[in-house]
Amino acid sequence: MTVIPGGQIVNLEGLSIGVLGGTGPQGKGLGLRFAIAGHSVLLGSRDAARAAEAAAEVRALRPSLPLDVRGGTNEEAATFGSVVVLAVPYDGHAATVTALAPLLDGKIVVDCVNPMAFDKAGAVPVPVHEGSAAEQTAALVPGARVVSAFHDVSARRLFGTNSSVNTDILVCGDDAEAKTLVIGLATQVPGMRGIDAGPLRLSRELEALTTVLLAINKRYKTHAGVRITGV
Ligand SMILES: NC(=O)c1ccc[n+]([C@@H]2O[C@H](COP(=O)([O-])OP(=O)(O)OC[C@H]3O[C@@H](n4cnc5c(N)ncnc54)[C@H](OP(=O)(O)O)[C@@H]3O)[C@@H](O)[C@H]2O)c1
């Protein structure tokens, strides 16, 4: 049982969570935190051997805990998860979602992808025809229960030996039940709170916010997060 901001109780026992692009720092970091919370995690990759290595890396960060983290293909991760996290670069986002669309149909799909480009001035949001990466997923898989979340947390804070991750996670979505579950998942991580940040159409603002956080990181040499006051 997890009490989320606002006081609602969410039952989140023993979820199966697949991570597409699970060999990257964001996928490994989210996989680590979800496994510490007691969920079963399958890190997916285009190469199952790379995913097995990534899973071993995650387990090695908490050798004293019986973390249920394994590796496999992205197809296996999409099949395994009742919750499937999209953690590939934006360049590979549409192709990955399109290829796995039949497996994602009906599932809770958590999109943490930030479409952005870099130039001399730093990071800048990249326009997305559908409005945002998360809305692109919803357009490509109309039956998926898409939730936009974990854009505003640095992998550097997720994937490490720190016991707490000091940030709020802003969560957008149109499926109230799926959004509440993801808010609960975020709130289970010590130091984090999931905050309901409105409908999926606001995901563009969440995804773009990351470019601001990257500018702050550069200026202050840190890995900044966000805190919402008044909640
Ligand atoms: N890093 C952060 O701090 C952070 C924070 C918030 C959100 N995010 C978002 O989370 C996503 C993942 O971030 P990351 O830093 O972990 O990214 P990454 O390391 O660049 O990529 C993650 C994994 O995606 C797979 N991949 C790479 N190119 C691909 C392609 N064209 N098609 C399909 N799969 C591809 C690779 O796995 P295989 O080669 O093993 O398949 C790679 O290990 C990004 O969209 C990013 O915007 C990142």
The ligand as an SDF file (V2000), in Angstrom:
LIG
                    3D

 48 52  0  0  0  0  0  0  0  0999 V2000
   19.5750    9.9670  -19.1150 N   0  0  0  0  0  0  0  0  0  0  0  0
   18.7880   10.7380  -18.3600 C   0  0  0  0  0  0  0  0  0  0  0  0
   19.2140   11.3250  -17.3440 O   0  0  0  0  0  0  0  0  0  0  0  0
   17.3240   10.8710  -18.7240 C   0  0  0  0  0  0  0  0  0  0  0  0
   16.4510   11.5370  -17.8450 C   0  0  0  0  0  0  0  0  0  0  0  0
   15.0870   11.6360  -18.1860 C   0  0  0  0  0  0  0  0  0  0  0  0
   14.6180   11.0970  -19.3690 C   0  0  0  0  0  0  0  0  0  0  0  0
   15.5010   10.4780  -20.2070 N   0  0  0  0  0  0  0  0  0  0  0  0
   15.0040    9.9300  -21.4840 C   0  0  0  0  0  0  0  0  0  0  0  0
   15.0650    8.5160  -21.3800 O   0  0  0  0  0  0  0  0  0  0  0  0
   15.4360    7.9530  -22.6380 C   0  0  0  0  0  0  0  0  0  0  0  0
   16.6520    7.0500  -22.4170 C   0  0  0  0  0  0  0  0  0  0  0  0
   17.7110    7.8400  -21.9500 O   0  0  0  0  0  0  0  0  0  0  0  0
   19.1880    7.2100  -21.8690 P   0  0  0  0  0  0  0  0  0  0  0  0
   20.0840    8.2970  -21.4420 O   0  0  0  0  0  0  0  0  0  0  0  0
   19.1500    5.9490  -21.0940 O   0  0  0  0  0  0  0  0  0  0  0  0
   19.3990    6.9190  -23.4360 O   0  0  0  0  0  0  0  0  0  0  0  0
   20.4830    6.0830  -24.2400 P   0  0  0  0  0  0  0  0  0  0  0  0
   21.4980    5.5310  -23.3250 O   0  0  0  0  0  0  0  0  0  0  0  0
   20.9460    6.9360  -25.3740 O   0  0  0  0  0  0  0  0  0  0  0  0
   19.5710    4.9350  -24.8750 O   0  0  0  0  0  0  0  0  0  0  0  0
   18.9560    3.9220  -24.1160 C   0  0  0  0  0  0  0  0  0  0  0  0
   18.9830    2.6230  -24.8760 C   0  0  0  0  0  0  0  0  0  0  0  0
   18.1550    2.7190  -26.0290 O   0  0  0  0  0  0  0  0  0  0  0  0
   18.6180    1.8250  -27.0300 C   0  0  0  0  0  0  0  0  0  0  0  0
   18.6870    2.5410  -28.3000 N   0  0  0  0  0  0  0  0  0  0  0  0
   19.6070    3.4480  -28.7120 C   0  0  0  0  0  0  0  0  0  0  0  0
   19.3110    3.9170  -29.9290 N   0  0  0  0  0  0  0  0  0  0  0  0
   18.1700    3.2810  -30.2990 C   0  0  0  0  0  0  0  0  0  0  0  0
   17.3550    3.3230  -31.4640 C   0  0  0  0  0  0  0  0  0  0  0  0
   17.6410    4.1280  -32.5040 N   0  0  0  0  0  0  0  0  0  0  0  0
   16.2580    2.5220  -31.5120 N   0  0  0  0  0  0  0  0  0  0  0  0
   15.9380    1.7050  -30.4680 C   0  0  0  0  0  0  0  0  0  0  0  0
   16.6930    1.6160  -29.3540 N   0  0  0  0  0  0  0  0  0  0  0  0
   17.7720    2.4070  -29.2650 C   0  0  0  0  0  0  0  0  0  0  0  0
   20.0020    1.3610  -26.5980 C   0  0  0  0  0  0  0  0  0  0  0  0
   19.8390    0.0270  -26.1300 O   0  0  0  0  0  0  0  0  0  0  0  0
   20.2440   -1.2750  -27.0100 P   0  0  0  0  0  0  0  0  0  0  0  0
   21.3450   -0.8330  -27.9520 O   0  0  0  0  0  0  0  0  0  0  0  0
   20.7290   -2.2090  -25.9650 O   0  0  0  0  0  0  0  0  0  0  0  0
   18.9980   -1.6690  -27.6850 O   0  0  0  0  0  0  0  0  0  0  0  0
   20.3570    2.2510  -25.4310 C   0  0  0  0  0  0  0  0  0  0  0  0
   21.1380    1.6270  -24.4450 O   0  0  0  0  0  0  0  0  0  0  0  0
   15.7080    9.1270  -23.5910 C   0  0  0  0  0  0  0  0  0  0  0  0
   14.6340    9.3170  -24.4510 O   0  0  0  0  0  0  0  0  0  0  0  0
   15.8670   10.3180  -22.6660 C   0  0  0  0  0  0  0  0  0  0  0  0
   15.4160   11.5230  -23.2530 O   0  0  0  0  0  0  0  0  0  0  0  0
   16.8280   10.3380  -19.9100 C   0  0  0  0  0  0  0  0  0  0  0  0
  1  2  1  0
  2  3  2  0
  2  4  1  0
  4  5  1  0
  4 48  2  0
  5  6  2  0
  6  7  1  0
  7  8  2  0
  8  9  1  0
  8 48  1  0
  9 10  1  0
  9 46  1  0
 10 11  1  0
 11 12  1  0
 11 44  1  0
 12 13  1  0
 13 14  1  0
 14 15  2  0
 14 16  1  0
 14 17  1  0
 17 18  1  0
 18 19  2  0
 18 20  1  0
 18 21  1  0
 21 22  1  0
 22 23  1  0
 23 24  1  0
 23 42  1  0
 24 25  1  0
 25 26  1  0
 25 36  1  0
 26 27  1  0
 26 35  1  0
 27 28  2  0
 28 29  1  0
 29 30  1  0
 29 35  2  0
 30 31  1  0
 30 32  2  0
 32 33  1  0
 33 34  2  0
 34 35  1  0
 36 37  1  0
 36 42  1  0
 37 38  1  0
 38 39  2  0
 38 40  1  0
 38 41  1  0
 42 43  1  0
 44 45  1  0
 44 46  1  0
 46 47  1  0
M  CHG  2   8   1  16  -1
M  END
$$$$
